[in-house]
Amino acid sequence: MPDIPIMSKPPPEIWQPSPTQPEVDVVIIGATLSGLRAADELHRAGFSIAVLDTHSSTGTDDPRPAGEESMLNDHLDPFWINTKTQPEIANLVKRFDL
């Protein structure tokens, strides 16, 4: 995979649907790392995109329904990453400022 420069935050058009652009080339369901990565690649390739997610936060794959209280211990991060064994994921986390 090519080296991808790290950016502080994805441009708003990557993770927020635009009310002024109802028709897009691609709709991505889920603002997880994979969804954001797909959105980033498609955006760079010139496609218009919209990313839809039930949660207000990006980058996590939280199994709880939107608005439901956490079933996890507050000290446990549901999006824990091992930077030594998952360097590519760690780079995406940095890139999207998650």
C-alpha positions, 0 to 999 in steps of 0.5 A: 500500500502506498504511503499516505500522508497524515492529515489532522482531520478529514475534510468536512465533505468526507464525513458530513453529507452535504444538504446542497448536494443531494445526488452523489456518486457513492454513498458509504454506510458507516463512518468506521475506519474502513468507511473513512478510508474508502471515502478518502480514496474515492474523494481523492479519485474525484468522486462525490461521496456521502458517508452515513452513520447512525452514531454522531462520532466517527471512526468506531464500530460501536455495537450499541444502538445510537443513544444507548448507554455504554455497556463497557467499563468507562476505563476500557476504550472500545477502539483500542489499537496496538500500534506495534502490531497494527501500524496501518490502523494506527496511521489511519487513526492519526490521519483522521484525528480519531 
